[in-house]
Amino acid sequence: MKKRLLLISLVVLSIVAHASVTMPIRGTVIPASDSRIQYIGRINFNNPESPQFTYPGIQINARFEGTSIRMIAKPESGYFMATIDDCEAFKVAFTGEKDSVVTLAVALTQGQHTVRLMYCMEGLNRRPEFRGFVLDKGCSLLAPPALPDRRIEFIGNSITCGYGNESMNAPDPFEDATENHYYTYAAQTTRDLNAIDYVVARSGIGVYRCYDGPREGSPNQMPKQYEYTNFDDFSQPWDFSRFTPHVVCINLGTNDTSTNNYDEQRLLQGYRSFLKQVRGHYPEAKIVLLCGSMLNGKELDLVKNLLDKVRDEAAAHGDNEVYRFNFTPQNGDLKYGASWHPSYWQHQKMAAELTAYLRTLMNWF
């Protein structure tokens, strides 16, 4: 069990420091451009003093000296999960129009500490921006923590985002406050395997047809979005040389078949094309085609068979590094999250299943 620090004030969900962006900030301000800040994920650095991102799972890490730390972000950026040293993670919120500085910890023991932040929701509508840290007067950052050598990329939909996994009522609608990527199967698997991951995921997205989209396909499906740094921002193509995963996990197909208006052949061709697209960027990676836990009945059989076919076709053409994995379909015994999405406990089960599979596949023991 993680040890808890004493005499520490941690800001949790809905407890926010109300400091206006126009107010003077006391202490040592560390700008977002400081080279000792460690960034993980698809981030737009066009403005290095205020990097922008939209995908869940973006991580911002740093080591610092002193007894306290605050973070600065654009007001209304949304929710982050924060970890100080080896304490349990907690949620912080930038939800008000003037919320720009949030206290992460005070009254720490004098010395060296580590802060890890994860953007835990989808940022398409909020367009979050990180703007730095505030330390005790005269204190500074240290060399960043070492990164694990194991690298994973997750490509997915609302399941990978963490839609509704902090809700306990299936009829609940989507809310920013109940989506938490930190508790998803993807993030938990990454932690369990001592890896780092990049996440490209959006609720409602498909490989050829987004949720309840036209039968012939949706214009902004994952294959189009995948080539860019931020979702629905086509001004900056993603530089794939910035991150080369050892394994790519693709969890798509649930939205393509979510309403009875899909074309099986278009879905098959969409997956074929997307696999080729991903393989073109990562010629050496293992690619795992996942079948998500929300599918059932005819659609579950269809997607499983389709993914098997795509894998077998790849092998027939000489690509023997495409694999298949099926999550156990949810049945309600572990409750449901909002809109019948996987609950916190269902994500735990999914993480245990995928961790065991990847540990063997990658020989990550």
C-alpha positions in Angstrom: 0.0 0.0 0.0 1.3 3.4 -0.9 2.4 5.4 2.1 0.6 8.7 2.9 2.5 11.9 3.6 1.7 13.7 6.9 1.1 17.4 7.2 0.3 17.7 3.5 -2.6 19.5 2.0 -3.7 17.9 -1.3 -6.3 19.5 -3.5 -8.9 16.9 -4.4 -11.9 16.8 -6.7 -13.9 20.1 -6.5 -11.4 21.8 -4.2 -9.7 24.4 -6.3 -7.5 27.3 -5.5 -9.2 30.5 -6.7 -6.2 32.5 -8.0 -6.9 34.8 -11.0 -4.5 34.7 -13.9 -4.0 38.4 -13.4 -3.0 38.2 -9.8 0.8 38.2 -8.9 2.0 34.7 -8.2 4.2 34.4 -5.1 7.1 32.0 -5.3 9.4 30.7 -8.0 7.5 30.4 -11.3 8.8 27.6 -13.5 7.6 28.1 -17.1 6.2 25.3 -19.2 9.1 25.7 -21.5 11.6 24.6 -18.8 13.7 21.7 -20.3 13.5 19.8 -16.9 9.7 19.3 -17.3 9.0 15.9 -18.8 6.1 15.6 -21.3 4.5 12.4 -22.5 1.9 12.2 -25.2 0.7 14.1 -28.3 1.2 17.8 -27.4 1.3 20.9 -29.5 4.3 23.0 -28.6 3.7 25.9 -31.0 3.6 28.1 -28.0 6.2 26.5 -25.7 5.0 28.6 -22.7 1.5 27.2 -23.0 1.6 23.7 -24.7 -1.9 22.5 -25.8 -3.3 19.0 -25.9 -6.7 17.3 -26.4 -6.2 13.6 -25.8 -6.6 11.9 -22.4 -3.5 10.4 -20.8 -1.2 13.3 -21.5 1.5 13.3 -18.7 3.6 16.1 -17.2 6.3 15.1 -14.8 8.9 16.9 -12.8 11.3 16.6 -9.8 11.7 19.6 -7.6 13.1 20.8 -4.3 11.1 22.6 -1.6 8.1 22.1 0.6 5.2 23.0 -1.8 4.2 23.0 -5.4 1.4 24.6 -7.4 0.6 24.2 -11.1 -0.6 26.8 -13.6 -3.0 26.0 -16.5 -5.4 27.8 -18.7 -8.7 28.4 -16.9 -11.3 25.8 -17.6 -8.7 23.3 -18.8 -10.6 20.6 -16.9 -9.4 17.7 -14.7 -5.9 16.3 -14.0 -4.8 13.4 -11.8 -1.8 14.3 -9.6 0.7 12.2 -7.7 3.2 13.5 -5.2 6.1 11.2 -4.6 4.6 7.7 -3.9 1.3 8.9 -2.5 -2.0 7.9 -3.9 -3.2 9.9 -7.0 -5.8 12.6 -6.5 -7.8 14.8 -8.8 -7.5 18.5 -9.4 -9.8 20.8 -11.3 -9.5 23.8 -13.5 -13.2 24.4 -14.0 -13.8 28.1 -13.3 -13.3 31.0 -15.5 -10.6 32.4 -13.3 -9.0 29.2 -12.0 -5.5 29.3 -13.2 -3.3 28.2 -10.3 -4.0 25.1 -8.2 -2.1 24.0 -5.1 -0.9 20.4 -5.4 1.0 20.1 -2.0 2.1 22.1 0.9 4.0 21.3 4.1 6.1 18.7 2.4 9.3 17.7 4.2 12.2 19.9 3.0 14.1 18.1 0.2 13.5 16.5 -3.2 10.1 15.4 -4.5 8.4 14.2 -7.6 5.2 15.4 -9.2 3.3 13.5 -11.9 0.3 14.9 -13.7 -2.1 13.1 -16.1 -4.8 14.8 -18.0 -7.6 12.5 -17.3 -10.4 13.5 -19.7 -11.0 14.4 -23.3 -10.0 18.0 -24.1 -11.6 18.6 -27.4 -14.0 21.2 -26.1 -11.8 22.7 -23.4 -8.5 22.9 -25.4 -6.4 22.6 -22.2 -3.0 24.3 -21.9 -0.4 23.7 -19.2 1.6 26.9 -18.2 4.1 25.8 -15.6 4.7 25.2 -11.9 5.2 27.4 -8.8 7.7 26.4 -6.2 8.9 27.8 -2.9 10.8 31.1 -3.3 14.4 30.3 -4.3 13.7 26.6 -5.2 14.1 25.0 -8.6 13.4 21.9 -10.7 15.8 19.0 -10.8 16.7 16.6 -13.6 13.4 14.8 -14.6 12.6 11.3 -13.4 14.0 8.5 -15.6 11.4 7.0 -18.1 10.8 3.3 -18.4 12.1 1.6 -21.5 8.8 -0.1 -22.4 6.6 1.8 -24.8 2.9 1.3 -25.7 0.5 3.2 -27.9 -3.2 2.9 -27.3 -5.7 3.8 -30.1 -9.3 3.7 -29.1 -12.7 5.1 -28.4 -14.7 6.1 -25.2 -13.6 2.9 -23.5 -10.0 3.9 -23.7 -10.8 7.4 -22.7 -12.6 6.3 -19.5 -16.0 7.6 -20.3 -18.2 7.5 -17.2 -16.0 5.2 -15.2 -16.4 7.4 -12.1 -20.2 7.1 -12.3 -22.1 4.3 -10.7 -25.4 4.8 -12.5 -25.7 3.4 -16.0 -28.4 5.9 -17.2 -26.1 8.8 -16.4 -25.1 11.0 -19.3 -21.5 11.9 -20.2 -19.9 14.4 -17.9 -16.3 15.6 -17.8 -16.3 15.0 -14.0 -17.0 11.3 -14.3 -14.5 10.5 -17.0 -11.1 9.5 -15.7 -8.5 8.0 -18.0 -6.2 7.3 -15.0 -8.5 4.4 -14.0 -8.8 2.9 -17.5 -7.6 -0.5 -18.6 -5.0 1.3 -20.7 -3.5 3.5 -17.9 -3.6 0.7 -15.4 -2.0 -1.8 -17.8 0.8 0.7 -18.5 1.5 1.2 -14.8 1.4 -2.6 -14.1 3.9 -3.2 -16.9 6.2 -0.3 -15.8 5.8 1.3 -19.2 5.0 4.6 -20.8 2.2 5.1 -23.2 0.8 7.5 -25.8 -3.0 7.6 -26.2 -5.0 8.5 -29.3 -8.6 8.1 -28.3 -11.9 9.8 -28.6 -15.5 8.9 -27.5 -17.7 7.9 -30.4 -15.0 7.4 -32.9 -14.7 4.4 -35.2 -12.4 2.9 -37.8 -14.7 3.8 -40.7 -18.0 5.0 -39.1 -18.4 7.0 -35.9 -21.3 6.5 -33.5 -24.6 6.4 -35.4 -22.8 7.7 -38.5 -23.9 7.2 -42.1 -23.7 3.7 -43.5 -21.1 4.8 -46.1 -18.8 6.1 -43.3 -17.9 9.2 -41.3 -15.5 11.9 -42.5 -13.6 12.3 -39.3 -13.0 8.7 -38.2 -9.8 7.6 -36.5 -7.7 7.0 -39.7 -8.0 10.8 -40.5 -7.5 12.0 -36.9 -4.5 9.7 -36.3 -2.2 11.7 -38.5 -2.5 14.9 -36.4 -1.2 16.0 -33.0 -4.6 17.2 -31.6 -8.1 15.9 -32.3 -10.0 17.9 -34.9 -7.0 20.2 -35.4 -5.6 19.6 -38.9 -3.0 22.4 -38.7 -0.2 20.3 -37.2 0.6 16.8 -38.5 2.0 14.5 -35.8 5.7 13.8 -36.0 5.8 10.0 -35.6 9.5 10.1 -34.9 8.8 11.6 -31.5 7.5 8.3 -30.1 8.1 4.7 -31.4 6.1 2.1 -29.4 7.1 -1.5 -29.0 3.5 -2.5 -29.1 0.3 -0.8 -30.4 -3.1 -1.7 -29.0 -6.0 -0.8 -31.2 -9.5 -1.0 -29.7 -11.9 0.1 -32.4 -15.1 -1.3 -33.9 -17.6 -0.7 -31.1 -18.9 2.5 -32.5 -18.8 1.3 -36.1 -21.4 -1.4 -35.1 -23.1 0.5 -32.4 -26.3 1.2 -34.3 -27.8 -1.0 -37.0 -26.7 1.0 -39.9 -23.2 -0.4 -40.7 -21.7 -2.1 -43.7 -19.6 -5.1 -42.9 -17.5 -4.9 -46.0 -16.7 -1.2 -45.4 -15.8 -2.0 -41.8 -13.5 -4.8 -42.9 -11.8 -2.5 -45.5 -11.5 0.3 -43.0 -9.6 -2.0 -40.6 -7.4 -3.3 -43.3 -6.5 0.2 -44.4 -5.9 1.5 -40.8 -3.7 -1.5 -40.0 -1.6 -0.7 -43.1 -1.5 3.0 -42.0 -0.3 2.2 -38.5 2.2 -0.4 -39.8 3.6 2.2 -42.2 4.5 4.4 -39.2 5.8 1.6 -37.0 7.3 -1.1 -39.1 8.9 -3.0 -36.2 6.1 -2.8 -33.6 3.8 -5.6 -32.5 0.2 -4.6 -33.2 -2.6 -6.0 -31.1 -6.2 -5.8 -32.4 -8.5 -5.7 -29.4 -12.2 -6.5 -29.2 -13.8 -4.3 -26.6 -15.9 -5.3 -23.6 -19.1 -3.4 -24.6 -19.9 -5.6 -27.6 -22.3 -8.4 -27.4 -24.5 -10.7 -29.5 -24.2 -10.5 -33.3 -21.9 -7.4 -33.3 -19.5 -9.2 -30.9 -19.2 -12.2 -33.2 -18.9 -9.9 -36.3 -16.1 -7.8 -34.9 -14.2 -10.8 -33.5 -14.4 -12.6 -36.8 -13.5 -9.5 -38.8 -10.4 -8.8 -36.6 -9.3 -12.5 -36.9 -9.6 -12.1 -40.7 -7.5 -8.9 -40.7 -4.8 -10.6 -38.6 -4.8 -13.7 -40.8 -4.6 -11.6 -44.0 -1.6 -9.7 -42.6 0.2 -13.0 -41.8 -0.6 -14.3 -45.3 1.2 -11.2 -46.7 4.2 -11.7 -44.5 3.3 -9.5 -41.4 3.5 -12.0 -38.5 3.5 -9.3 -35.8 -0.2 -8.6 -35.8 -2.1 -10.2 -32.9 -5.6 -10.6 -31.5 -7.0 -10.2 -28.0 -10.6 -10.3 -26.7 -11.7 -8.7 -23.5 -14.3 -10.5 -21.5 -17.6 -8.8 -22.4 -19.2 -6.9 -19.5 -22.5 -8.3 -18.1 -23.2 -5.9 -15.2 -21.7 -8.1 -12.4 -19.1 -5.3 -11.9 -21.7 -2.5 -12.3 -21.8 -0.1 -15.2 -20.4 3.4 -15.6 -22.3 6.2 -17.3 -24.2 5.3 -20.5 -23.5 1.6 -19.8 -19.8 2.1 -20.3 -17.3 0.0 -18.3 -17.2 0.8 -14.6 -14.1 1.4 -12.6 -14.2 -2.3 -11.6 -14.7 -3.5 -15.1 -11.6 -1.5 -16.2 -9.7 -3.2 -13.4 -10.7 -6.6 -14.8 -9.8 -5.5 -18.3 -6.4 -4.2 -17.2 -5.6 -7.5 -15.4 -6.5 -9.4 -18.6 -4.5 -7.2 -20.9 -1.5 -7.0 -18.6 -1.2 -10.8 -18.4 -1.5 -11.0 -22.2 1.1 -8.3 -23.0 3.5 -9.5 -20.3 3.7 -12.8 -22.2 3.6 -11.4 -25.7 6.3 -8.8 -25.0 8.2 -10.9 -22.4 7.9 -8.0 -20.0 8.3 -9.8 -16.7 
